[in-house]
Amino acid sequence: MKVRVQLDTETDFKDFFKLMVSLPHPVYLNDGKRQQVCAQSQLGVLLARMEWDEIYCESEADISHLIRRWII
């Protein structure tokens, strides 16, 4: 599963990260080009939010129902 997400506010960032660390399987964020970070890393999510124009969430499991709030 790969979807574009938007983490505009501090609340978005905190809630998204809290959900990511609760998941039992790896989840990654990437910029759609070549940069990738672990979505279960607070620094990784912060970097993606602050530096990238577009953020994509990738997971082997379908978590779209869990992250629908941030999907654009």
Secondary structure, 3 states (H helix, E strand, C coil): CEEEECCCCHHHHHHHHHHHHHCCCCEEEECCCCCEEECCCHHHHHHHHHHCCCEEEEECCCCHHHHCCCEC
